[in-house]
């Protein structure tokens, strides 16, 4: 925020939810609602702060003994606070089991990527996949990353998203080449 790294953990992370406003703004906003000691009811709008409060409330209500599978419950939260057609994907990270569960607007089936199946050695190429496809295996469904493929993705996305259409070609090219500036450390 304002050019500085900001992160929250432990007691500085009372709610494990994030939306488009700063975490501080979002936490402060929740204080006016019944679920967080206030007097108001959480409005069900597409505004970032309302979506944060609603998701935070649902996280707070989760009871492992009474509730269904935590992954399904997480997707229920994401569906509740989604922005309809503006929500292109939903992702649930299962850190304990090293899995990424996700759905996309174009493919509503839940897919799972197991991070344990990957070799993160700096000696190996970075892999990519089309998130709309079903994932059967790393060997079959992932290919080596290239700047050309990244540029193609960026061009396709930017030309179909209204607020990105006017991004100049040199900026698009810089974004496409950005991954080349990253250094792998083992």
HUQUI-V591965 format. One record per backbone hydrogen bond with DSSP energy under -0.5 kcal/mol. CO is the residue of the C=O (numbers start at 1). NH is the residue of the N-H. Records with the same first field share a line. If there is no record, write none. Layout:
# HUQUI-V591965
CO->NH + NH
This chain:
# HUQUI-V591965
1->4
9->12
10->13
15->17
22->26
23->27
24->28
25->29
26->30
27->31
28->31
29->32
30->33
32->39 + 40
33->36 + 38
34->37
40->34
43->45
47->51
48->52
49->53
50->54
51->55
52->56
53->57
54->58
55->59
56->60
57->61
58->62
59->62
63->66 + 67
69->73
70->74
71->75
72->76
73->77
74->78
75->79
76->80
77->81
79->82
83->86
84->87
86->88
88->105
90->103
92->94 + 101
93->95
94->98 + 99
95->98
98->115 + 116
99->94 + 101
100->113
101->92
102->111
103->90
107->104
111->102
112->114
113->100 + 115
114->117
115->118
118->120
121->124
126->145
128->143
129->131
130->133
134->136
137->141
138->142
143->128
146->150
147->151
148->152
149->153
150->154
151->155
152->156
153->157
154->158
155->159
156->160
157->160 + 161
160->162
161->164 + 165
162->165
164->167
168->171 + 172
169->173
170->174
171->175
172->176
173->177
174->178
177->180
178->181
179->182
